[in-house]
């Protein structure tokens, strides 16, 4: 089984409940916004010295946008001699997917092909859309719709960007990265209903923003995740969970 098989499975299981329909809408919207950013990666990868086929293979096999941009960023600044540093940066930034995988394991399905395929498309967006849903089945639908949609769209956009890079000019000027960030904010905003959630988000954002100019790619993300874990673990602003009314 492969990603296409997973997509066909989801298509056969048409959502019937409002929660599942919402998961489809959320997943499709995020997939479109994120996939568009793949044009930037394709163009920047070729500008960094990669061939078209190398850019496409990188998207097919690595498929973690942040790690891909970190990889080509280091390659662009140091050439092939910087390959070890590029690989280290990409691996460090991709380490967050291990944490996602632990959380998504009971959601994606129990069969071996669900796990193999799901592991490859467990990224920021598929995890965020899935966990934004309240219904268990809607979470599964959101994960697969988002993951498969981005995988197909991202790779198609990478090819387009790599082929049309010279025609497009400086793709960073189009602001495609802002579309992906806006999609994330739309998913995050409804969850900011308590002091604990707001404090966690603000603390993580401040740490990541402060560390980014000084540390190699990947470390600021991990530091932000560590801050979120600490704030959530000690529940500094969450009040007494036992007496808090359910939301």
Buried (B, 14 or more C-beta within 10 A) or exposed (E): EEBEEBBEBBEEEEBEEEBBBBBBBBBBBBBBBBBBBBBBBBBBBBBBEBEBEBBBBBBEEBBBBBBBBBBBBBBBEEEEEBEEBBBBBBBBBBBBBEBBBEEBBEBBBEEEEBEEBBBBBBBBBBBBBBBBBEBEBBBBBBBBBBBBBBBBBBBBBBBBBBBBBEEBEEBEEBEBBEBBEEBBEBBEEEBBEBEBBEBBBEBBEEBBEEBBEEBBBBBBBBBBBEBBEEBBEEEBBBEEEEEEEEE
